[in-house]
Amino acid sequence: MSPNGQTRGKKIKPSDNLYTVILAVAFTAVLATTVFVAVMCYLRYGTFTPP
């Protein structure tokens, strides 16, 4: 069998930019959640650590 004759098994490879965008969105979500929790702890308890 020649590798040139194979038509099955072709996978669509997404561009690397797609993975970069997904990683950036995930990092932003984690960062925003961390900032939100820190601010809420400070406003409620006067410190950045939970009680």
C-alpha positions as CSV (number, residue, x, y, z in Angstrom):
1,M,0.0,0.0,0.0
2,S,1.2,3.4,-1.0
3,P,0.8,6.2,1.5
4,N,-0.2,8.4,-1.4
5,G,-3.3,6.4,-2.0
6,Q,-4.7,6.7,1.5
7,T,-7.7,9.0,1.7
8,R,-9.1,7.8,5.0
9,G,-7.6,8.9,8.3
10,K,-7.0,12.5,7.4
11,K,-7.4,14.7,10.4
12,I,-8.1,18.4,10.3
13,K,-5.4,20.1,12.3
14,P,-6.6,23.3,13.9
15,S,-4.2,26.2,13.9
16,D,-1.9,26.8,16.8
17,N,-3.7,30.2,17.3
18,L,-6.8,28.4,18.4
19,Y,-5.0,26.7,21.3
20,T,-3.4,30.0,22.3
21,V,-6.9,31.7,22.4
22,I,-8.3,28.8,24.5
23,L,-5.3,29.0,26.9
24,A,-5.7,32.8,27.2
25,V,-9.4,32.6,27.9
26,A,-8.8,30.0,30.6
27,F,-6.0,32.0,32.2
28,T,-8.1,35.1,32.2
29,A,-11.0,33.3,33.9
30,V,-8.8,31.9,36.6
31,L,-7.2,35.3,37.2
32,A,-10.5,37.1,37.3
33,T,-11.9,34.5,39.8
34,T,-8.8,34.9,42.0
35,V,-9.1,38.7,42.0
36,F,-12.8,38.5,42.8
37,V,-12.4,36.1,45.7
38,A,-9.5,38.3,47.1
39,V,-11.6,41.5,46.9
40,M,-14.7,39.9,48.4
41,C,-12.6,38.5,51.3
42,Y,-11.1,41.9,51.9
43,L,-14.5,43.6,51.8
44,R,-16.2,41.1,54.1
45,Y,-13.4,40.2,56.6
46,G,-10.8,43.0,56.2
47,T,-8.1,40.5,55.1
48,F,-7.2,38.6,52.0
49,T,-7.4,35.2,53.7
50,P,-10.7,33.4,54.3
51,P,-11.8,33.1,58.0
